[in-house]
Amino acid sequence: MTHRTESRGAAAPRPGLPDAPLAAVTEPTPGCPVEITLDALRGRWTTLVVRELLRGPGPRSYSELAAALPALSDKVLADRLAHLVDRGVAERIRTAGWPPAVRYELSPRGRALGPVLQALWDWGEGASPQPPGGSSGGPSRGSSQGSPRQPAEW
Protein backbone atom coordinates (compact mmCIF):
# COMPACT_ATOMS: atom_id res chain seq x y z
CA MET A 1 0.00 0.00 0.00
CA THR A 2 1.30 3.47 -0.82
CA HIS A 3 0.70 6.66 1.08
CA ARG A 4 0.90 10.22 -0.11
CA THR A 5 3.41 12.34 1.77
CA GLU A 6 2.63 15.99 2.29
CA SER A 7 5.30 18.50 3.23
CA ARG A 8 4.64 21.02 5.94
CA GLY A 9 6.84 23.71 4.35
CA ALA A 10 5.83 26.49 2.01
CA ALA A 11 3.02 25.45 -0.25
CA ALA A 12 4.06 24.90 -3.83
CA PRO A 13 1.70 26.14 -6.53
CA ARG A 14 -0.77 23.46 -7.56
CA PRO A 15 -1.44 22.77 -11.23
CA GLY A 16 -4.62 24.39 -12.45
CA LEU A 17 -4.75 26.96 -9.66
CA PRO A 18 -3.54 30.43 -10.62
CA ASP A 19 -1.08 32.20 -8.37
CA ALA A 20 -3.10 35.41 -8.13
CA PRO A 21 -4.84 37.17 -5.24
CA LEU A 22 -8.17 37.00 -7.08
CA ALA A 23 -7.91 33.19 -7.03
CA ALA A 24 -8.16 33.22 -3.24
CA VAL A 25 -11.67 34.71 -3.06
CA THR A 26 -14.20 32.86 -0.93
CA GLU A 27 -17.26 33.59 -3.07
CA PRO A 28 -17.91 34.24 -6.78
CA THR A 29 -17.07 37.75 -7.94
CA PRO A 30 -17.94 39.36 -11.30
CA GLY A 31 -14.28 40.25 -11.91
CA CYS A 32 -13.06 36.66 -11.60
CA PRO A 33 -11.64 35.50 -14.96
CA VAL A 34 -13.37 32.11 -14.62
CA GLU A 35 -16.74 33.78 -13.94
CA ILE A 36 -16.20 36.10 -16.93
CA THR A 37 -15.51 33.09 -19.18
CA LEU A 38 -18.49 31.13 -17.88
CA ASP A 39 -20.73 34.16 -18.36
CA ALA A 40 -19.55 34.55 -21.96
CA LEU A 41 -20.45 30.90 -22.64
CA ARG A 42 -23.67 30.83 -20.63
CA GLY A 43 -26.87 29.52 -22.09
CA ARG A 44 -27.85 26.46 -23.98
CA TRP A 45 -26.64 26.54 -27.62
CA THR A 46 -23.96 29.17 -27.01
CA THR A 47 -21.06 26.74 -27.37
CA LEU A 48 -22.55 25.38 -30.60
CA VAL A 49 -22.87 28.89 -32.04
CA VAL A 50 -19.22 29.52 -31.11
CA ARG A 51 -18.29 26.18 -32.71
CA GLU A 52 -19.95 27.20 -35.98
CA LEU A 53 -18.12 30.54 -35.94
CA LEU A 54 -14.84 28.70 -35.23
CA ARG A 55 -15.40 26.52 -38.30
CA GLY A 56 -15.18 29.64 -40.45
CA PRO A 57 -13.75 30.26 -43.03
CA GLY A 58 -14.59 33.83 -42.14
CA PRO A 59 -17.72 35.78 -41.29
CA ARG A 60 -20.99 33.83 -41.36
CA SER A 61 -24.44 35.19 -42.09
CA TYR A 62 -27.37 34.67 -39.77
CA SER A 63 -28.98 32.33 -42.32
CA GLU A 64 -25.78 30.25 -42.59
CA LEU A 65 -25.70 29.85 -38.82
CA ALA A 66 -29.41 29.00 -38.74
CA ALA A 67 -28.90 26.36 -41.46
CA ALA A 68 -25.95 24.85 -39.56
CA LEU A 69 -28.08 24.54 -36.38
CA PRO A 70 -31.56 23.67 -37.70
CA ALA A 71 -33.03 22.76 -34.29
CA LEU A 72 -32.13 26.20 -32.90
CA SER A 73 -35.00 28.70 -32.97
CA ASP A 74 -34.53 32.11 -34.57
CA LYS A 75 -35.24 33.81 -31.24
CA VAL A 76 -32.55 31.85 -29.39
CA LEU A 77 -29.99 32.28 -32.21
CA ALA A 78 -30.57 36.05 -32.22
CA ASP A 79 -30.25 36.11 -28.42
CA ARG A 80 -27.03 34.07 -28.41
CA LEU A 81 -25.45 36.19 -31.15
CA ALA A 82 -26.35 39.42 -29.32
CA HIS A 83 -24.91 37.99 -26.10
CA LEU A 84 -21.66 36.95 -27.80
CA VAL A 85 -21.31 40.38 -29.42
CA ASP A 86 -22.06 42.10 -26.09
CA ARG A 87 -19.37 40.05 -24.33
CA GLY A 88 -16.75 40.75 -27.01
CA VAL A 89 -16.63 37.13 -28.17
CA ALA A 90 -18.09 37.85 -31.62
CA GLU A 91 -18.25 40.85 -33.92
CA ARG A 92 -21.29 41.95 -35.92
CA ILE A 93 -20.26 43.22 -39.34
CA ARG A 94 -22.83 45.30 -41.23
CA THR A 95 -22.22 45.91 -44.91
CA ALA A 96 -23.81 48.93 -46.55
CA GLY A 97 -26.35 48.35 -49.26
CA TRP A 98 -29.96 47.40 -49.62
CA PRO A 99 -30.86 45.22 -47.94
CA PRO A 100 -27.97 45.63 -45.52
CA ALA A 101 -25.93 42.46 -45.08
CA VAL A 102 -25.01 41.40 -41.56
CA ARG A 103 -22.37 38.77 -40.86
CA TYR A 104 -20.81 37.47 -37.66
CA GLU A 105 -17.29 36.38 -36.86
CA LEU A 106 -15.33 35.66 -33.73
CA SER A 107 -13.19 38.40 -32.29
CA PRO A 108 -9.57 37.52 -31.44
CA ARG A 109 -10.74 36.83 -27.86
CA GLY A 110 -13.52 34.64 -29.25
CA ARG A 111 -11.08 32.61 -31.35
CA ALA A 112 -9.05 32.07 -28.17
CA LEU A 113 -12.03 30.12 -26.80
CA GLY A 114 -11.27 27.23 -29.19
CA PRO A 115 -8.79 25.53 -26.81
CA VAL A 116 -11.07 26.30 -23.85
CA LEU A 117 -13.97 24.50 -25.53
CA GLN A 118 -11.65 21.63 -26.46
CA ALA A 119 -10.59 21.34 -22.80
CA LEU A 120 -14.25 21.35 -21.71
CA TRP A 121 -14.97 18.63 -24.29
CA ASP A 122 -12.04 16.52 -23.08
CA TRP A 123 -13.08 16.86 -19.45
CA GLY A 124 -16.73 16.09 -20.18
CA GLU A 125 -15.84 13.11 -22.35
CA GLY A 126 -13.92 11.57 -19.45
CA ALA A 127 -16.68 12.38 -16.96
CA SER A 128 -19.69 11.35 -19.03
CA PRO A 129 -21.82 8.69 -17.34
CA GLN A 130 -21.60 5.14 -18.62
CA PRO A 131 -24.69 3.90 -20.45
CA PRO A 132 -26.83 1.35 -18.60
CA GLY A 133 -25.23 -2.07 -18.70
CA GLY A 134 -21.63 -0.94 -18.21
CA SER A 135 -19.18 -0.46 -21.04
CA SER A 136 -19.71 1.97 -23.88
CA GLY A 137 -17.77 -0.30 -26.21
CA GLY A 138 -14.80 2.09 -26.26
CA PRO A 139 -11.66 2.05 -24.18
CA SER A 140 -12.19 1.92 -20.45
CA ARG A 141 -11.12 4.73 -18.15
CA GLY A 142 -7.41 4.81 -17.71
CA SER A 143 -6.69 2.72 -20.80
CA SER A 144 -4.67 4.06 -23.65
CA GLN A 145 -6.32 4.37 -27.01
CA GLY A 146 -2.99 3.82 -28.73
CA SER A 147 -3.48 6.62 -31.28
CA PRO A 148 -2.94 10.37 -31.21
CA ARG A 149 -5.85 12.41 -29.91
CA GLN A 150 -8.19 13.55 -32.63
CA PRO A 151 -9.84 16.99 -32.36
CA ALA A 152 -13.32 16.85 -30.94
CA GLU A 153 -16.29 17.08 -33.26
CA TRP A 154 -18.78 18.80 -30.98
Short mmCIF file of the C-alpha atoms (twelve columns), coordinates in Angstrom:
data_MODEL
# 
_entry.id   MODEL 
# 
loop_
_atom_site.group_PDB 
_atom_site.id 
_atom_site.type_symbol 
_atom_site.label_atom_id 
_atom_site.label_alt_id 
_atom_site.label_comp_id 
_atom_site.label_asym_id 
_atom_site.label_seq_id 
_atom_site.Cartn_x 
_atom_site.Cartn_y 
_atom_site.Cartn_z 
_atom_site.pdbx_PDB_model_num 
ATOM 1   C CA . MET A 1   0.000   0.000  0.000   1 
ATOM 2   C CA . THR A 2   1.301   3.465  -0.815  1 
ATOM 3   C CA . HIS A 3   0.698   6.661  1.083   1 
ATOM 4   C CA . ARG A 4   0.900   10.223 -0.115  1 
ATOM 5   C CA . THR A 5   3.407   12.343 1.766   1 
ATOM 6   C CA . GLU A 6   2.635   15.993 2.293   1 
ATOM 7   C CA . SER A 7   5.302   18.497 3.228   1 
ATOM 8   C CA . ARG A 8   4.638   21.021 5.940   1 
ATOM 9   C CA . GLY A 9   6.840   23.706 4.351   1 
ATOM 10  C CA . ALA A 10  5.830   26.489 2.011   1 
ATOM 11  C CA . ALA A 11  3.019   25.448 -0.250  1 
ATOM 12  C CA . ALA A 12  4.064   24.901 -3.834  1 
ATOM 13  C CA . PRO A 13  1.698   26.141 -6.528  1 
ATOM 14  C CA . ARG A 14  -0.768  23.461 -7.559  1 
ATOM 15  C CA . PRO A 15  -1.437  22.771 -11.229 1 
ATOM 16  C CA . GLY A 16  -4.620  24.390 -12.449 1 
ATOM 17  C CA . LEU A 17  -4.749  26.957 -9.662  1 
ATOM 18  C CA . PRO A 18  -3.541  30.427 -10.616 1 
ATOM 19  C CA . ASP A 19  -1.080  32.195 -8.374  1 
ATOM 20  C CA . ALA A 20  -3.099  35.411 -8.135  1 
ATOM 21  C CA . PRO A 21  -4.842  37.173 -5.241  1 
ATOM 22  C CA . LEU A 22  -8.174  36.997 -7.084  1 
ATOM 23  C CA . ALA A 23  -7.914  33.186 -7.033  1 
ATOM 24  C CA . ALA A 24  -8.160  33.224 -3.236  1 
ATOM 25  C CA . VAL A 25  -11.668 34.709 -3.059  1 
ATOM 26  C CA . THR A 26  -14.204 32.864 -0.932  1 
ATOM 27  C CA . GLU A 27  -17.256 33.594 -3.074  1 
ATOM 28  C CA . PRO A 28  -17.910 34.245 -6.782  1 
ATOM 29  C CA . THR A 29  -17.069 37.747 -7.945  1 
ATOM 30  C CA . PRO A 30  -17.940 39.361 -11.295 1 
ATOM 31  C CA . GLY A 31  -14.281 40.246 -11.906 1 
ATOM 32  C CA . CYS A 32  -13.058 36.657 -11.598 1 
ATOM 33  C CA . PRO A 33  -11.641 35.501 -14.962 1 
ATOM 34  C CA . VAL A 34  -13.370 32.114 -14.623 1 
ATOM 35  C CA . GLU A 35  -16.738 33.777 -13.938 1 
ATOM 36  C CA . ILE A 36  -16.204 36.101 -16.929 1 
ATOM 37  C CA . THR A 37  -15.513 33.094 -19.178 1 
ATOM 38  C CA . LEU A 38  -18.488 31.128 -17.880 1 
ATOM 39  C CA . ASP A 39  -20.727 34.164 -18.356 1 
ATOM 40  C CA . ALA A 40  -19.552 34.553 -21.960 1 
ATOM 41  C CA . LEU A 41  -20.450 30.905 -22.645 1 
ATOM 42  C CA . ARG A 42  -23.669 30.833 -20.628 1 
ATOM 43  C CA . GLY A 43  -26.871 29.524 -22.089 1 
ATOM 44  C CA . ARG A 44  -27.854 26.461 -23.985 1 
ATOM 45  C CA . TRP A 45  -26.643 26.537 -27.621 1 
ATOM 46  C CA . THR A 46  -23.957 29.173 -27.008 1 
ATOM 47  C CA . THR A 47  -21.057 26.743 -27.370 1 
ATOM 48  C CA . LEU A 48  -22.548 25.382 -30.595 1 
ATOM 49  C CA . VAL A 49  -22.872 28.888 -32.043 1 
ATOM 50  C CA . VAL A 50  -19.224 29.521 -31.110 1 
ATOM 51  C CA . ARG A 51  -18.293 26.183 -32.708 1 
ATOM 52  C CA . GLU A 52  -19.953 27.203 -35.981 1 
ATOM 53  C CA . LEU A 53  -18.124 30.536 -35.936 1 
ATOM 54  C CA . LEU A 54  -14.836 28.705 -35.233 1 
ATOM 55  C CA . ARG A 55  -15.404 26.524 -38.298 1 
ATOM 56  C CA . GLY A 56  -15.181 29.644 -40.446 1 
ATOM 57  C CA . PRO A 57  -13.748 30.260 -43.030 1 
ATOM 58  C CA . GLY A 58  -14.593 33.832 -42.137 1 
ATOM 59  C CA . PRO A 59  -17.723 35.782 -41.291 1 
ATOM 60  C CA . ARG A 60  -20.993 33.833 -41.361 1 
ATOM 61  C CA . SER A 61  -24.441 35.190 -42.086 1 
ATOM 62  C CA . TYR A 62  -27.374 34.668 -39.769 1 
ATOM 63  C CA . SER A 63  -28.981 32.332 -42.316 1 
ATOM 64  C CA . GLU A 64  -25.777 30.253 -42.590 1 
ATOM 65  C CA . LEU A 65  -25.704 29.848 -38.820 1 
ATOM 66  C CA . ALA A 66  -29.413 28.996 -38.743 1 
ATOM 67  C CA . ALA A 67  -28.904 26.363 -41.456 1 
ATOM 68  C CA . ALA A 68  -25.950 24.851 -39.559 1 
ATOM 69  C CA . LEU A 69  -28.077 24.544 -36.383 1 
ATOM 70  C CA . PRO A 70  -31.562 23.674 -37.696 1 
ATOM 71  C CA . ALA A 71  -33.030 22.764 -34.294 1 
ATOM 72  C CA . LEU A 72  -32.125 26.195 -32.899 1 
ATOM 73  C CA . SER A 73  -35.004 28.696 -32.972 1 
ATOM 74  C CA . ASP A 74  -34.534 32.111 -34.569 1 
ATOM 75  C CA . LYS A 75  -35.238 33.807 -31.235 1 
ATOM 76  C CA . VAL A 76  -32.547 31.854 -29.389 1 
ATOM 77  C CA . LEU A 77  -29.992 32.276 -32.206 1 
ATOM 78  C CA . ALA A 78  -30.575 36.046 -32.219 1 
ATOM 79  C CA . ASP A 79  -30.253 36.110 -28.416 1 
ATOM 80  C CA . ARG A 80  -27.026 34.072 -28.412 1 
ATOM 81  C CA . LEU A 81  -25.448 36.186 -31.145 1 
ATOM 82  C CA . ALA A 82  -26.347 39.416 -29.324 1 
ATOM 83  C CA . HIS A 83  -24.911 37.991 -26.098 1 
ATOM 84  C CA . LEU A 84  -21.663 36.947 -27.802 1 
ATOM 85  C CA . VAL A 85  -21.309 40.376 -29.421 1 
ATOM 86  C CA . ASP A 86  -22.059 42.100 -26.088 1 
ATOM 87  C CA . ARG A 87  -19.367 40.048 -24.327 1 
ATOM 88  C CA . GLY A 88  -16.753 40.748 -27.007 1 
ATOM 89  C CA . VAL A 89  -16.633 37.131 -28.172 1 
ATOM 90  C CA . ALA A 90  -18.089 37.851 -31.619 1 
ATOM 91  C CA . GLU A 91  -18.248 40.847 -33.915 1 
ATOM 92  C CA . ARG A 92  -21.285 41.954 -35.921 1 
ATOM 93  C CA . ILE A 93  -20.259 43.219 -39.340 1 
ATOM 94  C CA . ARG A 94  -22.825 45.302 -41.229 1 
ATOM 95  C CA . THR A 95  -22.216 45.907 -44.912 1 
ATOM 96  C CA . ALA A 96  -23.807 48.925 -46.545 1 
ATOM 97  C CA . GLY A 97  -26.352 48.352 -49.264 1 
ATOM 98  C CA . TRP A 98  -29.960 47.401 -49.615 1 
ATOM 99  C CA . PRO A 99  -30.859 45.222 -47.935 1 
ATOM 100 C CA . PRO A 100 -27.966 45.626 -45.523 1 
ATOM 101 C CA . ALA A 101 -25.926 42.462 -45.079 1 
ATOM 102 C CA . VAL A 102 -25.010 41.401 -41.558 1 
ATOM 103 C CA . ARG A 103 -22.371 38.775 -40.858 1 
ATOM 104 C CA . TYR A 104 -20.813 37.474 -37.655 1 
ATOM 105 C CA . GLU A 105 -17.288 36.376 -36.861 1 
ATOM 106 C CA . LEU A 106 -15.331 35.663 -33.733 1 
ATOM 107 C CA . SER A 107 -13.189 38.399 -32.288 1 
ATOM 108 C CA . PRO A 108 -9.573  37.524 -31.441 1 
ATOM 109 C CA . ARG A 109 -10.739 36.832 -27.864 1 
ATOM 110 C CA . GLY A 110 -13.518 34.642 -29.253 1 
ATOM 111 C CA . ARG A 111 -11.075 32.615 -31.346 1 
ATOM 112 C CA . ALA A 112 -9.052  32.075 -28.169 1 
ATOM 113 C CA . LEU A 113 -12.034 30.123 -26.802 1 
ATOM 114 C CA . GLY A 114 -11.268 27.230 -29.187 1 
ATOM 115 C CA . PRO A 115 -8.788  25.532 -26.808 1 
ATOM 116 C CA . VAL A 116 -11.073 26.295 -23.848 1 
ATOM 117 C CA . LEU A 117 -13.969 24.504 -25.531 1 
ATOM 118 C CA . GLN A 118 -11.646 21.626 -26.462 1 
ATOM 119 C CA . ALA A 119 -10.590 21.336 -22.799 1 
ATOM 120 C CA . LEU A 120 -14.246 21.346 -21.707 1 
ATOM 121 C CA . TRP A 121 -14.974 18.628 -24.292 1 
ATOM 122 C CA . ASP A 122 -12.041 16.521 -23.079 1 
ATOM 123 C CA . TRP A 123 -13.085 16.860 -19.449 1 
ATOM 124 C CA . GLY A 124 -16.731 16.086 -20.182 1 
ATOM 125 C CA . GLU A 125 -15.839 13.114 -22.352 1 
ATOM 126 C CA . GLY A 126 -13.918 11.571 -19.451 1 
ATOM 127 C CA . ALA A 127 -16.675 12.377 -16.963 1 
ATOM 128 C CA . SER A 128 -19.689 11.345 -19.029 1 
ATOM 129 C CA . PRO A 129 -21.821 8.693  -17.343 1 
ATOM 130 C CA . GLN A 130 -21.598 5.143  -18.621 1 
ATOM 131 C CA . PRO A 131 -24.686 3.904  -20.446 1 
ATOM 132 C CA . PRO A 132 -26.830 1.355  -18.596 1 
ATOM 133 C CA . GLY A 133 -25.225 -2.067 -18.702 1 
ATOM 134 C CA . GLY A 134 -21.627 -0.943 -18.210 1 
ATOM 135 C CA . SER A 135 -19.182 -0.458 -21.038 1 
ATOM 136 C CA . SER A 136 -19.709 1.968  -23.879 1 
ATOM 137 C CA . GLY A 137 -17.771 -0.300 -26.208 1 
ATOM 138 C CA . GLY A 138 -14.803 2.087  -26.257 1 
ATOM 139 C CA . PRO A 139 -11.661 2.050  -24.185 1 
ATOM 140 C CA . SER A 140 -12.195 1.923  -20.448 1 
ATOM 141 C CA . ARG A 141 -11.117 4.732  -18.154 1 
ATOM 142 C CA . GLY A 142 -7.414  4.807  -17.709 1 
ATOM 143 C CA . SER A 143 -6.688  2.715  -20.795 1 
ATOM 144 C CA . SER A 144 -4.671  4.059  -23.652 1 
ATOM 145 C CA . GLN A 145 -6.319  4.370  -27.014 1 
ATOM 146 C CA . GLY A 146 -2.993  3.818  -28.731 1 
ATOM 147 C CA . SER A 147 -3.480  6.615  -31.275 1 
ATOM 148 C CA . PRO A 148 -2.936  10.368 -31.210 1 
ATOM 149 C CA . ARG A 149 -5.848  12.409 -29.908 1 
ATOM 150 C CA . GLN A 150 -8.190  13.552 -32.626 1 
ATOM 151 C CA . PRO A 151 -9.842  16.986 -32.363 1 
ATOM 152 C CA . ALA A 152 -13.315 16.851 -30.936 1 
ATOM 153 C CA . GLU A 153 -16.295 17.084 -33.258 1 
ATOM 154 C CA . TRP A 154 -18.785 18.801 -30.981 1 
# 
